[in-house]
Amino acid sequence: MHSQGALSGVKNPASISGSSTIPQLVGQLYETAAVDEKVHLLQHLMRPLGVTRVLPEDACATVGGEVAAVVEFVQQFSVQTVYGLAQMLAASPAMAGSALAALLVTELLRRARDLL
């Protein structure tokens, strides 16, 4: 795999390690995701807020910055939802080849390990 292609979804790859937060990574990943994946991400994040269905039109109208804000809010009371993103992304064939998804999963697992 060509390294430029692998990092094509990453905005400023040099800044990802260390300085980016999980909400920012989720927002960037959301921006690069296909509509179906956007719907799955939003449904996963919105479930603790009582939202059970997300329409593709809603997913298309939502931007990465808004998703990052949702992650920041949800992680205040449902850390399990945020850490559950790692499992969701790992199970997604569409996200499996994404360098940005791999970075997010790595960061989620690192932070979860630090909590133990």
N, C-alpha and C positions, 0 to 999 in steps of 0.2 A: 504494500500500500504506500502510495506517495505521501510524504509527511505533510506537504502543503494541503492536499486533499483531506487528510485526516484531521487537520486543524481548521478546516474551512469555516466551521460554525463558531469558532472561538474568536471573539473580538479581543484583540491584543493578547495573544497567547502568553507572552512573557509576564503579564500581570496576573495570570490565573493562580499560579502557585503562591500560597501564603496570604495574599492580600484580598482575594475575592471571598465573599461570604456565600453561604449556601443560598440565600435568597437571590443574590445576583446571578449565581450559576444557574439556578432554576429559571430565572427570567431570560437569560441568554439561550438556554436550551429550548425554552418555549418558543422563542422567536424563530428558531431554525426548524422546529418540528412540523411534521405534516398535520393536517387538520384533525385526523383521527387521534393522533398522539396528543394534540392539544386538548381535545375533549377528555381523554383519559387522565391527563395531568390535572386539569381543572376539577374533574369529578373527584379525584383522589383528595385534592386539597380542600375542596368545598364541603365534603361529606361531614366533617365535624361541625360545620356551620349550619347543617340541616338541609343543604342543597343536595338533592338526589339525582338531578338530571341537568346536563349541560347540552345545549343545542350547538350544532356546528357553527351556526351564525354567531352565537355568543362567543365561541372559541376564536372565530376569525376576527371579531371586533375587539378582542382583549389583547393588549400588548404586554410585552415582557416585563415592563416596569410595574404594571398592575399585578402581574403574577408574583413578582418579587415582594410586593407589599402584602399580598395575601399570605405568602410563606412567612414573612416576618410576624404577621398577626397570629397565624395558626400555631407557630412554634411556641408562642407564649403560653398556650394551654393544652396543646396536643403535640408534644415532641414526637410521639410515636407516628403521627401522620407524616411528619417531615422525614423521619428516618425510614418510614415505609416506602418512600420514593426510591430508595436503593433497590429494594426487592422488585418494585414495579418496573423500574428501568431495566434491571437485569433480565426480567422475563419478557421484555418487549423486543421482538425480532427487528422492528424498525429502528430501535434506538441502540441495538447491540453494536453497530459499527460506528457510532458517534464518539469521537474523542471527547467532546464536551460532556456527554453522558458518563463516560468513563471517569472523567475528572470529578464530576459531581458524586458518583457512587464512591469513589476513593475518599473524598472529603467527608461524606456522610459516615462511612465506616470508620474513618480516623477519629471523628468527633465522638461517635458512639463508643469506641474503644477507650477514649480518654475519660468518658464518664464512668467507666467500670472501675 
